[in-house]
Amino acid sequence: MEQPISYELLNKIDSPEDLRHLPIESLPEVCKELRDKIIDELSRNPGHFGSSLGVIELTVALHYIFNTPYDRIVWDVGHQAYGHKILTGRRDRFCTNRKLNGLCPFPSPSESEYDTFTCGHASNSISVALGMAVAAARKGEENRHVVAVIGDGSMSGGLAFEGLNNASSTPNNLLIILNDNNMAIDRSVGGMKQYLLNLQTSEGYNRLRYNISKKLHQWGVLNEERRKSLIRFNNSLKSVLTQQQNIFEGMNIRYFGPVDGHDVFALAKVLKEIKDMKGPKLLHIHTIKGKGFKPAEEAATIWHAPGIFDKETGERIVNDTSGMPPLFQDVFGKTLLELAKKNDKIIGVTPAMPTGCSMNILMKAMPDRAFDVGIAEGHAVTFSGGMAKEGLLPFCNIYSSFMQRAYDNIIHDIAIQKLNVVLCLDRAGLVGEDGPTHHGVFDLAYLRPIPNLTIASPYDEQELRRLMYTAQLPDQGPFVIRYPRGRGVLTNWECPLEAVEVGKGRKLKDGSDLAVITIGPIGNTAAKAITEAENTHNCSIAHYDLRFLKPLDEALLHEIGKKFSRIITIEDGVLKGGMGSAVLEFMSDNNYTPMVKRMGIPDHFIQHGPVNALYSICGIDQTGIYNTLIHILNS
C-alpha cells in the first residue's frame, strides 16, 4: 500500500511570511516537499508539469528573500507558477487547479494578491514589471522591489526585447531573472566568470560601489549620462577579460550569472546581495525543465503537459484511442506533408509549437521545409510574408488566441499585399482547462473586417483537407483556416484532395419552419440538436453550413432570407462581430426582415474547465441548442 507523503514543513506554510520565519537551512527540504507535492497532485490532476518543477528553488528563494506581496514578482508563461501558488495560501486548494470553479491555470490577480499580473502566454513580464517599477518610484515607494521572471523560451518574443530596450533607457531598479533551461543563450564558462560573479555580487563591493557613486552624484561629478558611460566602460572591461559579450550588458543592464538555478542557497545569497542595487539588472540562472522527476528531465516536450501518470514508474496513462476520430491537428499535420510532397513551394512555419500543432510531422520528413521560429507570433506571420513575396507558399500555424499578437502583421505584412500565405488557426473555439488566455473565440470577429482575406472553418476533417488543398492552389491570396482543439467526428477522414469553391457554403438539410446557419465543427453539434428537435416535435428545420465567413455565400443567404422568417446562427466564437453579425448585416443590407437569434460566446471572458462544461455554460452544447430551437419554434 502506498505510503502517504509527509509535508512536515510545507503544511506549516500558509503564506510566504511563514516561509521567511524558517531558518535558511530548511530551504532544501521545503523545495523537496514542494516538488513532491506538485508531482503527486499532477499525477492525478493533469496540468503543466515540467516548467514548474524547473523553478522550485527559484520560487522558494524569491519568496524567502523578497517581501511579497508588497514586493512584486511578475511571472512570465504562468505555467511556471505552480510552486508559487502553493506557497501563497493555495496549498490545500491546489487539488482544484484547472478544474471548473477551481484554481486558475495561471496566475490571476483576481485569485490572489500574490499574483501581480495575468500571464497566460509569454514575453510580457519585463514590460509589466518595468511599468510597476516606474510606478513604485513615482509613488515614492523606494523600498518596493519588482522582479520579472522570464524563461521557458519567452525571451524569443519581440515584446521581451521591447521591454529590455525601454528598461535600459528608463530610470528604474528592476530585477530581471532569466530562467534559462537550454534556450538559445550561450553558456558562460571558465574561472574568470566565477571570479566576476563573486566580485559583482559581493555585498562589500557593491556597498563601496554604491557609496562612491552617491558621493559623485552629490558633488555633481556623476550625472545620469556619465553613470551609463561608466557602466558601458565596466561592461567593456568585462568583455575584454572574459572574451565574451552579451546583449544585456550591451544595453547597459547589469548582468549576473549564470547561476545554478537548483542551488537554493546560492540563489538566496545572490538575490539578497543584488536586490537593493540601483538600476536595471539581470540574473541569469540555468535550470532543468522537469527537475527532480527523471522522465520529465529526459523528455521535456512530452512532460510539458503529460496528462495523468504513475508517479512511481513515470508511465503515462494514455487512453486507448484506436477506432476513434483523429485530432484535427494530426489531420492538419498529415495533410500538410501530403501536400508538400506534391507542391515544392509549400513551407511550414510555427512559433514554438511543432508538436502542439503537429507540424513536427513535416519537420521530421522534410526538415528543410519547416521552421520553428520560437515564441514570436508576429515574426512568424511577417517571415511567412517575406517568403510568399518571393514565390513560396507558407502554411503558418498559430493557435487562435496567440494569433491575436500578430494582428497588425496580418494586416500590414500579408493582407495589404494580398500575399499567398495560409494562416492555420489551431485551437479555435473554447479550449478547456487553460482558460480565458487561451480560448480561441475572437478570430472570426477580429479577422472579418480585414480586406483581401479568405476566412474558412471546416465542418469536419475531410473539409479541413479540402480547404488546405484549396488554399495552396495558385493565387488564392491570404487564406485563413480555423479549426478546434481535440478530435473530429470521422474515422474515414483520408478523402481525396479536391478543391472547394471559395465563398461557397452548403445546404446540409432542407426544412421549412426554421433555418439554422452554422460555421465550423460546431455544426455537428447543431445537427444532433436539430435531429432531436424534429424527433420530439412536429417541425422541419433547415441546416446550412456557411463554410466561409469571408467571402460570404450571398446566393445561399439570399435563399435563406427569401424563404425563412426565423433564423438561428451558431458559432464557437464571440457574438459581437462574428458570423451572426455578418448574417444580420447581410439581411439588413438586402432588406430582409427575419427574426435572427444569434448563438455563440457571450460578451465576457469564459473561465477554465472541461470543454463540454464550458460549451454548456455558453448555451451552445447540444442541450442548449435544442432548447433554443424549441423556444424559437414555439414563439
SEMIMI-979438 format. One line per field, with one value per residue (C-alpha): chain; x, y, z. Coordinates in nm, 2 decimals. Layout:
REM residues N
cadena	c(A; ...) $
xx	c(X; ...) $
yy	c(Y; ...) $
zz	c(Z; ...) $
REM end
This chain:
REM residues 635
cadena	c(A; A; A; A; A; A; A; A; A; A; A; A; A; A; A; A; A; A; A; A; A; A; A; A; A; A; A; A; A; A; A; A; A; A; A; A; A; A; A; A; A; A; A; A; A; A; A; A; A; A; A; A; A; A; A; A; A; A; A; A; A; A; A; A; A; A; A; A; A; A; A; A; A; A; A; A; A; A; A; A; A; A; A; A; A; A; A; A; A; A; A; A; A; A; A; A; A; A; A; A; A; A; A; A; A; A; A; A; A; A; A; A; A; A; A; A; A; A; A; A; A; A; A; A; A; A; A; A; A; A; A; A; A; A; A; A; A; A; A; A; A; A; A; A; A; A; A; A; A; A; A; A; A; A; A; A; A; A; A; A; A; A; A; A; A; A; A; A; A; A; A; A; A; A; A; A; A; A; A; A; A; A; A; A; A; A; A; A; A; A; A; A; A; A; A; A; A; A; A; A; A; A; A; A; A; A; A; A; A; A; A; A; A; A; A; A; A; A; A; A; A; A; A; A; A; A; A; A; A; A; A; A; A; A; A; A; A; A; A; A; A; A; A; A; A; A; A; A; A; A; A; A; A; A; A; A; A; A; A; A; A; A; A; A; A; A; A; A; A; A; A; A; A; A; A; A; A; A; A; A; A; A; A; A; A; A; A; A; A; A; A; A; A; A; A; A; A; A; A; A; A; A; A; A; A; A; A; A; A; A; A; A; A; A; A; A; A; A; A; A; A; A; A; A; A; A; A; A; A; A; A; A; A; A; A; A; A; A; A; A; A; A; A; A; A; A; A; A; A; A; A; A; A; A; A; A; A; A; A; A; A; A; A; A; A; A; A; A; A; A; A; A; A; A; A; A; A; A; A; A; A; A; A; A; A; A; A; A; A; A; A; A; A; A; A; A; A; A; A; A; A; A; A; A; A; A; A; A; A; A; A; A; A; A; A; A; A; A; A; A; A; A; A; A; A; A; A; A; A; A; A; A; A; A; A; A; A; A; A; A; A; A; A; A; A; A; A; A; A; A; A; A; A; A; A; A; A; A; A; A; A; A; A; A; A; A; A; A; A; A; A; A; A; A; A; A; A; A; A; A; A; A; A; A; A; A; A; A; A; A; A; A; A; A; A; A; A; A; A; A; A; A; A; A; A; A; A; A; A; A; A; A; A; A; A; A; A; A; A; A; A; A; A; A; A; A; A; A; A; A; A; A; A; A; A; A; A; A; A; A; A; A; A; A; A; A; A; A; A; A; A; A; A; A; A; A; A; A; A; A; A; A; A; A; A; A; A; A; A; A; A; A; A; A; A; A; A; A; A; A; A; A; A; A; A; A; A; A; A; A; A; A; A; A; A; A; A; A; A; A; A; A; A; A; A; A; A; A; A; A; A; A; A; A; A; A; A; A; A; A; A; A; A; A; A; A; A; A; A; A; A; A; A; A; A) $
xx	c(0.00; 0.13; 0.25; 0.12; 0.37; 0.48; 0.48; 0.61; 0.74; 0.51; 0.20; 0.31; 0.35; 0.02; 0.20; 0.55; 0.57; 0.57; 0.84; 1.06; 1.04; 1.22; 1.60; 1.77; 1.90; 1.54; 1.50; 1.62; 1.36; 1.09; 1.20; 1.18; 0.83; 0.71; 0.84; 0.68; 0.35; 0.34; 0.44; 0.18; -0.11; -0.03; -0.01; -0.38; -0.50; -0.32; -0.15; 0.17; 0.43; 0.80; 0.81; 0.70; 0.94; 1.22; 1.18; 1.11; 1.43; 1.39; 1.03; 1.14; 1.44; 1.23; 0.96; 1.23; 1.43; 1.16; 0.88; 0.59; 0.32; 0.45; 0.74; 0.62; 0.70; 0.58; 0.58; 0.62; 0.44; 0.23; 0.27; 0.60; 0.40; 0.25; 0.50; 0.43; 0.06; 0.12; 0.34; 0.10; -0.20; -0.34; -0.18; -0.50; -0.69; -0.42; -0.61; -0.87; -0.62; -0.76; -1.09; -1.42; -1.46; -1.12; -0.79; -0.70; -0.45; -0.22; -0.15; -0.46; -0.48; -0.85; -0.75; -0.46; -0.28; 0.04; -0.05; 0.06; -0.04; -0.22; 0.04; -0.12; 0.11; 0.46; 0.70; 0.51; 0.69; 0.96; 0.73; 0.48; 0.75; 0.91; 0.58; 0.54; 0.89; 0.84; 0.50; 0.67; 0.93; 0.66; 0.47; 0.78; 0.79; 1.17; 1.17; 0.94; 1.12; 0.99; 1.11; 1.03; 1.08; 1.11; 1.21; 1.09; 1.15; 0.98; 1.29; 1.25; 0.93; 0.96; 0.78; 1.06; 1.32; 1.10; 1.08; 1.46; 1.52; 1.30; 1.45; 1.79; 1.69; 1.43; 1.54; 1.44; 1.56; 1.41; 1.55; 1.50; 1.56; 1.62; 1.53; 1.74; 1.65; 1.85; 1.72; 1.94; 2.18; 2.54; 2.67; 2.95; 3.23; 3.57; 3.73; 3.71; 3.33; 3.31; 3.55; 3.35; 3.03; 3.17; 3.31; 2.99; 2.76; 2.98; 2.80; 3.12; 3.20; 2.85; 2.83; 3.15; 3.04; 2.71; 2.87; 3.12; 2.85; 2.63; 2.92; 3.00; 2.63; 2.64; 2.95; 2.79; 3.05; 2.84; 2.51; 2.29; 2.47; 2.81; 2.67; 2.57; 2.91; 3.08; 2.85; 2.94; 3.31; 3.27; 3.09; 3.36; 3.63; 3.45; 3.41; 3.79; 3.87; 3.62; 3.64; 3.26; 2.98; 2.60; 2.31; 2.21; 2.54; 2.53; 2.20; 2.35; 2.17; 2.40; 2.44; 2.49; 2.54; 2.49; 2.39; 2.28; 1.91; 1.88; 2.11; 1.86; 2.14; 2.33; 2.01; 1.91; 2.26; 2.27; 1.92; 1.99; 2.31; 2.17; 1.82; 1.90; 2.13; 2.03; 1.95; 1.82; 1.99; 1.95; 2.02; 2.08; 2.01; 2.04; 1.77; 1.65; 1.29; 1.12; 1.40; 1.35; 1.15; 1.37; 1.13; 1.05; 1.41; 1.48; 1.18; 1.08; 0.84; 0.63; 0.63; 0.54; 0.18; 0.18; -0.17; -0.22; 0.08; 0.21; 0.44; 0.64; 0.72; 0.68; 0.44; 0.19; -0.17; -0.28; -0.63; -0.69; -0.79; -0.79; -1.11; -1.17; -1.16; -0.82; -0.72; -0.78; -0.41; -0.30; -0.52; -0.35; 0.00; -0.05; -0.23; 0.04; 0.31; 0.09; 0.05; 0.42; 0.53; 0.33; 0.39; 0.75; 0.66; 0.50; 0.68; 0.57; 0.61; 0.52; 0.61; 0.74; 0.47; 0.56; 0.43; 0.12; 0.01; 0.16; 0.39; 0.66; 0.53; 0.66; 0.97; 1.06; 1.00; 1.13; 1.34; 1.44; 1.08; 0.96; 1.07; 1.01; 1.07; 1.04; 0.77; 0.74; 0.39; 0.43; 0.76; 0.61; 0.35; 0.59; 0.85; 0.58; 0.50; 0.86; 0.88; 0.54; 0.67; 0.95; 0.71; 0.70; 0.37; 0.39; 0.14; 0.18; 0.02; -0.05; -0.30; -0.61; -0.56; -0.19; -0.25; -0.40; -0.05; 0.02; -0.29; -0.10; 0.14; -0.16; -0.28; 0.04; 0.26; 0.01; -0.33; -0.23; -0.01; -0.25; 0.02; -0.03; 0.00; -0.21; -0.28; -0.39; -0.56; -0.54; -0.73; -1.02; -1.32; -1.32; -1.01; -1.09; -0.87; -0.63; -0.90; -0.96; -0.60; -0.61; -0.97; -0.97; -1.30; -1.21; -1.06; -1.38; -1.46; -1.11; -1.03; -1.36; -1.30; -0.96; -0.98; -0.83; -0.87; -1.04; -1.18; -1.30; -1.38; -1.42; -1.72; -1.52; -1.18; -1.25; -1.35; -1.02; -0.83; -1.02; -0.97; -0.60; -0.58; -0.78; -0.56; -0.24; -0.38; -0.23; -0.32; -0.56; -0.41; -0.42; -0.63; -0.73; -0.84; -0.96; -1.03; -1.07; -0.86; -0.94; -1.10; -1.32; -1.61; -1.49; -1.27; -1.26; -1.11; -0.85; -1.06; -0.93; -0.78; -1.03; -1.09; -1.37; -1.53; -1.42; -1.71; -1.95; -2.15; -2.37; -2.72; -2.68; -3.06; -3.37; -3.66; -3.95; -4.01; -3.67; -3.32; -3.00; -2.68; -2.35; -1.98; -1.72; -1.73; -2.00; -2.23; -2.21; -2.35; -2.62; -2.71; -2.77; -2.99; -3.19; -3.24; -3.35; -3.59; -3.75; -3.79; -3.96; -4.16; -4.36; -4.12; -3.90; -3.56; -3.32; -2.94; -2.68; -2.30; -2.17; -1.82; -1.67; -1.71; -1.54; -1.64; -2.00; -2.21; -2.45; -2.66; -2.71; -2.81; -3.05; -3.22; -3.25; -3.36; -3.64; -3.77; -3.74; -3.88; -3.69; -3.31; -3.06; -2.69; -2.45; -2.07; -1.80; -1.67; -1.78; -2.12; -2.01; -1.88; -1.88; -2.06; -2.41; -2.33; -2.23; -2.56; -2.75; -2.57; -2.64; -3.01; -3.03; -2.84; -3.07; -3.40; -3.48; -3.65; -3.63; -3.61; -3.24; -3.13; -2.75; -2.58; -2.22; -1.98; -2.13; -1.96; -1.74; -1.43; -1.51; -1.35; -1.14; -1.29; -1.38; -1.47; -1.81; -1.90; -1.79; -2.00; -2.29; -2.23; -2.24; -2.56; -2.41; -2.39; -2.65; -2.89; -2.86; -2.91; -3.21; -3.37; -3.32; -3.47; -3.78; -3.82; -3.79; -4.03; -4.29; -4.25) $
yy	c(0.00; 0.34; 0.55; 0.90; 1.17; 1.38; 1.75; 1.84; 2.19; 2.26; 2.21; 2.49; 2.74; 2.93; 3.23; 3.35; 3.51; 3.16; 3.06; 3.36; 3.26; 2.93; 2.91; 2.91; 2.56; 2.44; 2.56; 2.24; 2.04; 2.29; 2.25; 1.88; 1.88; 2.14; 1.93; 1.61; 1.80; 1.90; 1.56; 1.39; 1.63; 1.64; 1.26; 1.26; 1.61; 1.69; 2.03; 2.19; 1.97; 2.02; 2.40; 2.44; 2.16; 2.35; 2.67; 2.52; 2.65; 2.99; 3.01; 2.94; 3.17; 3.46; 3.44; 3.39; 3.70; 3.94; 4.08; 3.95; 4.06; 4.41; 4.33; 4.24; 3.91; 3.91; 3.56; 3.50; 3.20; 3.13; 2.75; 2.81; 2.92; 2.61; 2.63; 3.00; 2.92; 2.65; 2.88; 3.17; 3.03; 2.79; 2.47; 2.30; 2.41; 2.31; 1.99; 2.20; 2.35; 2.39; 2.24; 2.41; 2.68; 2.57; 2.75; 2.93; 2.76; 3.06; 3.35; 3.57; 3.89; 3.82; 3.50; 3.62; 3.94; 3.75; 3.71; 4.05; 4.02; 3.79; 3.58; 3.30; 3.34; 3.47; 3.76; 4.03; 4.01; 4.27; 4.53; 4.47; 4.48; 4.79; 4.96; 4.86; 4.97; 5.31; 5.34; 5.25; 5.52; 5.77; 5.70; 5.73; 5.36; 5.34; 5.01; 4.82; 4.57; 4.45; 4.12; 3.99; 3.61; 3.53; 3.20; 2.88; 3.03; 3.36; 3.57; 3.50; 3.71; 4.05; 4.22; 4.09; 4.28; 4.59; 4.58; 4.53; 4.83; 5.05; 4.92; 5.02; 5.38; 5.45; 5.51; 5.20; 4.94; 4.64; 4.29; 4.06; 3.69; 3.48; 3.12; 2.95; 2.59; 2.54; 2.82; 3.00; 3.19; 3.09; 2.95; 3.14; 2.92; 2.95; 3.07; 3.44; 3.41; 3.29; 3.55; 3.83; 3.68; 3.67; 4.02; 4.17; 4.01; 4.09; 4.30; 4.49; 4.55; 4.68; 4.88; 5.05; 5.10; 5.25; 5.49; 5.61; 5.68; 5.85; 6.09; 6.16; 6.25; 6.48; 6.65; 6.70; 6.49; 6.19; 6.26; 6.00; 6.01; 5.96; 5.68; 5.50; 5.57; 5.41; 5.10; 5.08; 5.10; 4.83; 4.61; 4.66; 4.57; 4.25; 4.17; 4.20; 3.99; 3.71; 3.74; 3.74; 3.99; 3.96; 4.16; 4.27; 4.44; 4.60; 4.76; 4.89; 4.63; 4.49; 4.11; 3.85; 3.48; 3.23; 3.07; 2.71; 2.75; 2.44; 2.56; 2.73; 2.86; 3.02; 3.17; 3.32; 3.46; 3.62; 3.76; 3.91; 4.08; 4.23; 4.32; 4.67; 4.76; 5.07; 5.05; 4.76; 4.43; 4.07; 3.75; 3.46; 3.12; 2.77; 2.52; 2.18; 2.15; 1.87; 1.88; 1.61; 1.37; 1.18; 1.10; 1.47; 1.57; 1.33; 1.43; 1.79; 1.83; 1.52; 1.62; 1.98; 1.87; 1.49; 1.42; 1.15; 0.94; 0.69; 0.89; 0.59; 0.44; 0.75; 0.57; 0.80; 0.68; 0.71; 0.61; 0.37; 0.59; 0.31; 0.34; 0.70; 1.00; 1.17; 1.50; 1.79; 1.89; 1.55; 1.57; 1.91; 1.77; 1.46; 1.66; 1.93; 1.66; 1.51; 1.85; 1.94; 1.63; 1.74; 2.12; 2.21; 2.58; 2.48; 2.57; 2.51; 2.79; 2.76; 2.98; 2.72; 2.46; 2.20; 1.91; 2.10; 2.17; 1.85; 2.04; 1.80; 1.56; 1.78; 1.87; 1.50; 1.41; 1.74; 1.93; 2.19; 2.27; 2.37; 2.64; 2.68; 3.05; 3.04; 3.23; 3.50; 3.51; 3.85; 3.74; 3.41; 3.59; 3.86; 3.59; 3.40; 3.72; 3.76; 3.40; 3.45; 3.76; 3.56; 3.29; 3.03; 2.92; 2.92; 2.74; 2.94; 2.75; 2.95; 2.89; 3.11; 3.31; 3.35; 3.49; 3.79; 3.90; 3.92; 4.12; 4.41; 4.18; 4.01; 4.35; 4.52; 4.24; 3.99; 4.14; 4.47; 4.29; 4.01; 3.76; 3.38; 3.28; 3.02; 3.11; 2.80; 2.88; 2.57; 2.57; 2.78; 2.80; 2.71; 2.51; 2.39; 2.40; 2.66; 2.92; 3.27; 3.35; 3.05; 3.03; 3.09; 3.28; 3.61; 3.52; 3.53; 3.88; 4.03; 3.89; 3.96; 4.34; 4.29; 4.32; 4.06; 3.77; 3.44; 3.30; 2.94; 2.69; 2.32; 2.12; 1.80; 1.65; 1.59; 1.95; 2.05; 1.86; 2.01; 2.36; 2.30; 2.18; 2.48; 2.72; 2.61; 2.65; 2.94; 3.30; 3.23; 3.52; 3.53; 3.22; 3.16; 2.81; 2.78; 2.45; 2.34; 2.15; 1.79; 1.52; 1.54; 1.32; 1.10; 0.79; 0.77; 1.12; 1.04; 1.16; 1.26; 1.61; 1.82; 2.19; 2.38; 2.67; 2.97; 3.16; 2.87; 2.72; 2.41; 2.32; 2.01; 1.96; 2.11; 2.24; 2.48; 2.61; 2.75; 2.79; 2.71; 2.86; 2.73; 2.76; 2.51; 2.19; 2.32; 2.24; 1.87; 1.96; 2.16; 1.87; 1.64; 1.91; 1.95; 1.58; 1.57; 1.86; 1.70; 1.37; 1.52; 1.80; 1.82; 2.05; 2.09; 2.26; 2.35; 2.34; 2.54; 2.51; 2.86; 2.72; 3.06; 3.37; 3.57; 3.59; 3.52; 3.29; 3.56; 3.33; 3.10; 3.39; 3.52; 3.18; 3.18; 3.55; 3.49; 3.17; 3.20; 3.44; 3.27; 3.21; 3.09; 3.14; 2.93; 2.98; 2.89; 3.25; 3.57; 3.70; 4.06; 4.10; 3.73; 3.52; 3.60; 3.97; 3.91; 3.74; 4.03; 4.28; 4.09; 4.07; 4.44; 4.54; 4.34; 4.44; 4.10; 4.12; 3.78; 3.73; 3.63; 3.46; 3.45; 3.18; 3.19; 3.31; 3.59; 3.92; 3.81; 3.60; 3.23; 3.06; 2.74; 2.39; 2.09; 2.19; 2.03; 2.21; 2.54; 2.50; 2.41; 2.73; 2.93; 2.75; 2.61; 2.24; 2.00; 2.06; 2.44; 2.44; 2.21; 2.43; 2.74; 2.56; 2.46; 2.81; 2.98; 2.73; 2.79; 3.17) $
zz	c(0.00; -0.10; 0.20; 0.23; 0.16; 0.46; 0.42; 0.76; 0.66; 0.37; 0.57; 0.80; 0.52; 0.47; 0.33; 0.23; 0.57; 0.73; 0.48; 0.58; 0.95; 0.87; 0.90; 0.57; 0.63; 0.59; 0.24; 0.06; 0.25; 0.16; -0.20; -0.18; -0.03; -0.28; -0.57; -0.42; -0.38; -0.74; -0.87; -0.65; -0.74; -1.12; -1.14; -1.07; -1.19; -1.52; -1.57; -1.69; -1.53; -1.63; -1.62; -1.26; -1.14; -1.30; -1.09; -0.75; -0.60; -0.76; -0.63; -0.28; -0.29; -0.43; -0.16; 0.11; 0.02; -0.11; 0.10; -0.11; -0.18; -0.12; -0.34; -0.68; -0.86; -1.23; -1.38; -1.75; -1.90; -1.60; -1.61; -1.42; -1.12; -0.95; -0.67; -0.63; -0.59; -0.33; -0.12; -0.13; 0.05; -0.20; -0.09; 0.02; -0.29; -0.54; -0.60; -0.78; -1.02; -1.37; -1.27; -1.32; -1.04; -0.91; -0.91; -1.22; -1.45; -1.45; -1.21; -1.18; -0.97; -0.91; -0.73; -0.51; -0.42; -0.48; -0.85; -0.96; -1.33; -1.57; -1.76; -1.96; -2.26; -2.29; -2.31; -2.12; -1.78; -1.85; -1.98; -1.70; -1.43; -1.57; -1.55; -1.19; -1.11; -1.26; -1.08; -0.75; -0.80; -0.90; -0.58; -0.36; -0.27; -0.27; -0.07; -0.31; -0.53; -0.86; -1.02; -1.36; -1.41; -1.77; -1.93; -2.09; -2.43; -2.36; -2.43; -2.80; -2.81; -2.95; -2.66; -2.43; -2.63; -2.64; -2.27; -2.24; -2.47; -2.26; -1.93; -2.05; -2.10; -1.83; -1.47; -1.27; -1.03; -1.20; -1.15; -1.44; -1.38; -1.69; -1.63; -1.90; -1.95; -2.26; -2.46; -2.72; -2.49; -2.49; -2.16; -1.99; -1.87; -1.70; -1.38; -1.47; -1.50; -1.14; -1.02; -1.18; -1.04; -0.69; -0.72; -0.86; -0.60; -0.30; -0.05; 0.03; -0.33; -0.41; -0.09; -0.18; -0.55; -0.43; -0.18; -0.43; -0.69; -0.43; -0.34; -0.70; -0.76; -0.45; -0.58; -0.92; -1.09; -1.19; -1.38; -1.54; -1.87; -1.71; -1.49; -1.81; -1.96; -1.65; -1.69; -2.05; -1.96; -1.69; -1.94; -2.20; -1.95; -1.85; -2.22; -2.27; -1.96; -2.04; -2.42; -2.41; -2.46; -2.42; -2.53; -2.18; -2.10; -2.44; -2.33; -2.01; -1.79; -1.53; -1.58; -1.31; -1.38; -1.48; -1.15; -1.08; -1.06; -0.85; -0.57; -0.34; -0.11; -0.40; -0.53; -0.19; -0.15; -0.49; -0.46; -0.12; -0.24; -0.57; -0.47; -0.34; -0.63; -0.82; -1.19; -1.41; -1.36; -1.49; -1.31; -1.55; -1.40; -1.55; -1.47; -1.59; -1.70; -1.51; -1.24; -0.98; -1.20; -1.43; -1.71; -1.74; -1.73; -2.02; -2.24; -2.16; -2.46; -2.37; -2.00; -2.05; -2.00; -1.98; -1.86; -1.59; -1.50; -1.25; -1.02; -0.92; -1.26; -1.47; -1.70; -1.87; -1.85; -2.22; -2.31; -2.60; -2.89; -3.16; -3.37; -3.26; -3.50; -3.52; -3.37; -3.60; -3.55; -3.68; -3.98; -4.05; -4.00; -4.22; -4.49; -4.49; -4.55; -4.83; -5.00; -4.95; -5.14; -5.44; -5.41; -5.36; -5.28; -4.95; -4.64; -4.27; -4.01; -3.64; -3.34; -3.08; -3.11; -3.37; -3.16; -3.04; -3.39; -3.55; -3.78; -3.64; -3.90; -4.18; -3.98; -3.95; -4.31; -4.47; -4.21; -4.47; -4.54; -4.19; -3.95; -3.57; -3.51; -3.13; -2.93; -3.19; -3.35; -3.52; -3.67; -3.78; -3.99; -4.13; -4.20; -4.39; -4.58; -4.69; -4.82; -5.00; -5.17; -5.32; -5.45; -5.17; -5.01; -4.63; -4.41; -4.09; -3.80; -3.48; -3.20; -3.25; -2.92; -2.99; -3.34; -3.17; -3.11; -3.48; -3.58; -3.73; -3.90; -4.08; -4.20; -4.28; -4.40; -4.55; -4.64; -4.80; -5.05; -5.09; -5.04; -5.07; -4.71; -4.54; -4.18; -3.99; -3.66; -3.44; -3.10; -3.24; -3.00; -2.63; -2.54; -2.19; -1.88; -2.00; -1.96; -2.10; -2.21; -2.44; -2.57; -2.94; -2.96; -3.11; -3.45; -3.66; -3.53; -3.54; -3.89; -4.06; -4.12; -4.29; -4.67; -4.90; -4.65; -4.72; -4.39; -4.37; -4.10; -4.18; -4.07; -4.03; -4.10; -4.47; -4.51; -4.35; -4.61; -4.89; -4.76; -4.72; -5.08; -5.20; -5.01; -5.18; -5.53; -5.73; -5.65; -5.36; -5.16; -4.77; -4.67; -4.31; -4.19; -3.83; -3.65; -3.29; -3.04; -3.00; -3.21; -3.51; -3.60; -3.88; -3.88; -4.26; -4.29; -4.56; -4.85; -5.20; -5.21; -5.40; -5.44; -5.27; -5.44; -5.24; -5.08; -5.13; -4.84; -4.83; -4.75; -4.53; -4.48; -4.62; -4.40; -4.39; -4.03; -3.93; -4.08; -3.88; -4.01; -3.86; -3.94; -3.85; -3.64; -3.41; -3.70; -3.59; -3.25; -3.41; -3.65; -3.35; -3.18; -3.50; -3.52; -3.16; -3.21; -3.52; -3.34; -3.04; -3.21; -3.53; -3.71; -4.01; -3.97; -4.25; -4.18; -4.37; -4.33; -4.42; -4.45; -4.54; -4.33; -4.60; -4.87; -4.77; -4.99; -5.09; -5.31; -5.01; -4.78; -5.04; -5.05; -4.67; -4.65; -4.90; -4.75; -4.37; -4.12; -3.84; -3.84; -3.58; -3.63; -3.43; -3.39; -3.14; -3.14; -2.98; -3.07; -3.11; -3.47; -3.56; -3.81; -3.67; -3.70; -4.07; -4.13; -3.97; -4.17; -4.49; -4.41; -4.33; -4.64; -4.86; -4.69; -4.55; -4.21; -4.04; -3.67; -3.62; -3.30; -3.26; -3.05; -2.96; -2.69; -2.47; -2.40; -2.11; -2.06; -2.02; -1.73; -1.74; -1.71; -1.93; -2.28; -2.27; -1.95; -2.09; -2.40; -2.18; -1.97; -2.30; -2.41; -2.73; -2.64; -2.78; -2.50; -2.52; -2.90; -2.87; -2.61; -2.82; -3.13; -2.94; -2.79; -3.13; -3.29; -3.01; -3.02) $
REM end
